[in-house]
Amino acid sequence: MSARWMRLLLCLVILVPAGGCGLGAGDAGSSNGSNGIELSVLVGEREMAGSSARLLNEAYVDGISLLELFKKSGVAEFSADGMLTEVNRILLGPGMAWNIEMNGKKLPSLNSTVDPGASIVMSVRPDTVGTTLQPVIIMVNGGSEQPELTHCHVLPFTEDLSVKLLMKNSGMVRLAEDNRTLLNVMEYTPLSNEEWRLRVNDKALLSNGVDMKLKPQDMLEIALVLRNS
C-alpha cells in the first residue's frame, strides 16, 4: 500500500510542475513580452526603438489592432482627429511623416490586426514624393531626475545648420542673450545641483561647441545631469 501511494505522489510531483510551467508560460506571454512582436523605429539610418517592443508585447492580446496596441502600450500618441503624432517620444518636424509596415507590407490602415510574432517597422519618410529625407535629431534626455522630459524632435537639415541654430529652430530650447547658455529646455530650468550637457553623436561639446556645423543624420543630445561636487 505504501508503495502505491509513493507511486501516486511521484506522479503528482511530475505532473503539477509541468502543468504549472505550462500555465506560467502562457501568463508570461501576455505580461512579460513573449509574444515575439518585433519593432523597429527608424529615423534615416538610426534605430530608435528603445524598449518599445517590450511595451508592445506586454500590451498585446489576441485580435488587437495596431491602433489599439499603440494606444494601450503608450508607444505612440495621436491627435484629437486620430493622426499619428509621436512614436516612442519622437516628434517629426515639417515635411516628414511616418511610414508603417508590418511583416514587410505597408499597412493600409492602423486598424489592421496584429498577429503574434509580427514585425513592425516605423520609419520616417518625406511627405512629398521625390524628396530626399535629410534629417537631423535633437534629443532631450531628462535622465533619472526628470524622465518625463525625454523626447526627440526630428527636423530637416539645412545648409550651414549649427548646434546653436538647431536648438533655436527646435522650439524646445531657450538660450540666454549670449546665445550659448541654455536657460531652460522644454520649459524646465535646472536646479542648483543640475546642468545641461551637450553631445553630438555621443561626443561631448565644449562651451564653443554650439557653433559646430552639423551634417544630415547628426544627433544633438541635451542631457540633464548632476553637477560635479
N, C-alpha and C positions, 0 to 999 in steps of 0.2 A: 504493500500500500504506500509506504513511504517513497519507494522508487517511482511509483506512478505520479505522486504529487511533485516529486523532483523533476520529472519529465515535463509536467504541465507548467511548472514555474519557469523552466528553461525556455519553453516555447513563448511564454509571456515576455520574458526578458528580451528575446529576439524580436518578437512582433511589435511590441509597444514602441521601442525606439525607431523602428523602421517606419511605422505609421506617423510617429511624431515628427521625424525628419521630413517625411513627405509633406505633411501639413505645414511644417515650419517653412519649407522651401517655397510652398505656394504663397504663404503670407508674405514672405520676404520679397517675392516678385512684385507685390503691389506697394511695398513700403520702402525697400532699400535699393531699388534700381536694377532688378534682374530681368526686366522686360526686353533688354537688348536694344533699346532705341538709341540711335547714334545721331549726334547733332554737330554740324559744322557751321560756324558763323564767320564768313569770310569778308574782310574789307580789303579789296585788292588781293595782295599776296599774304596778308596777315590772317592767321587763325585766332579768333577771339571768342570762342565758345565758353571758355572758363569751366565752371561747374554746372552749366545749364543742362547738360544731358542728364545729370543726376536728378535735377529738379523735374525734368520731363518724365523720367522713369518713375519717380515717386508719385507723380500726379496721374499716371496712366491708369485707365480702366478700359476693359474691352468695349469697342464700338465708339469710343470718344472721337470727336472731330479734332482737327488740328487747331481750329479756333478755340474750342473749349479747353484743349490741352494747354495752349499758350496762356489762356486766362487763369486756369486753375493752378498752373505751376508758377505763375508770376514771371515767366521768362520774357513775355512780350507785353507791351502796353498798346492800347487802342484809343483813338479819339472818340468823341461822342457820336460821330457818324460812322464808326466802325472801321476807320482807316488805321492800318498798322503804322504806329509812330515810333516805336522803340523796341529793340531786341537786345536782351542781355545788357540793358542800360546803355545802349549805343543809339545815339540820335544822328540822323542824317541831315546834312545841310542842303541848300538849294541845288536842283539839278540831279538829285540822286533818289533812288527808290530801291526797295527790297525785291529781290528775285527769290522765289521759293520753289525748291524741288524736293520731291520725295521719291526715293528709290530710282533716282536718275531721270525722273519726268517732271516737267513743270506743272505745278498744280493749277487747275482751272478755278479752284475755289478753296478758301480756307475751311469750308465745311466738309472737305474730304475726310474720310475715316482713316485713322492711323492704326495700322496693324502692328502687333508686337514685332520687334526687330527692325522696324522701319529706319531707313537712313534719310535724315532731313538735312538739307543744305540751304542755309540762308546766306545770300551773297548780295553785295551792293552793286548796282548797275546804274548807268546813266539813264535818266528818264527820257532822253531824246535819242532816237535811233541814229546810229552812225557817229555818235560822240564817244570819245575815248575817256575812260574813267581814270582820273589822276587825283586820288585822294591824299589828304594829309589828316592826321588824327591828333586831337588834343584830348588828353585823358586826365581827369581829376581823380586822384587817389586819396580818399579820406582815411585809409588805413583802419586800424582797430579803434582809433579815437573817434572818428566821425564816418563810419562806413556808409551812411546814407548819402554822403557827398560823392561817392564814387560813380562817375559817369564818363562816357566818351562822346565826343562830338566829331563827326566826320565832315570835313569841309573840302571844297575844291581847291586844288593847288593853283596858284597864280605866280607869274614871274616876279622875281625879287621878293618872294614871301620870306619874312624873317620870323624868328620866335616871337618877337615883340608884336609884330603885325598880326600873327596868328592869334595871340592872346586877345588883342583888341577886336579882331573880327569874330571871335567865338561868342562874344556876348556873355561869357562866363567869368571874365576876369576884370577887376577894377585896379588900374595902376595909379601910383602916386604921380605927382606933377613931373618927376624926373623920368617918367616912362620906363622905369626899371624896377622899382619896388612894388611888390604885389600887396595891395591893401586888403582886398578880400577876393575870394573865389567862390562862385555860386552863393554870394551874399554872406559867406562865412568869414569872419575875422579871427585869425589865430589868437589863442590865449597867450599869456606872457611866457609860458613854457613851450609854445609851439611855433613852428615856422614852416613856410613853403619852400620846397626844394625842387629845382627843375632838372629834368633829364631828357635828352633826345636820343632815341634808340638805345636806351639803357645806359647812356653815358652822362655823367653829371656835368652841369654847366656852371661856370664861374659867373661872377656878377656881370661881366661884359658879354656873357653868352646870349643875352637877349637880342643882340644884333646879328646872331648867326643866321645865315641864309639856309632855307630848307629846300628839300627835294621831294618829289612825289613819293608817297609811301612812308615818309618820315612820321614818327610819332613823338609828340611832346607830352611828357608826363609831369604833372604838377602834384607833388606828393606832400601831404600834411605829416610832419614828423615832429618829434620832441626835440627841443634844443639840447645841445650837449651841455652838461652841467660843468 
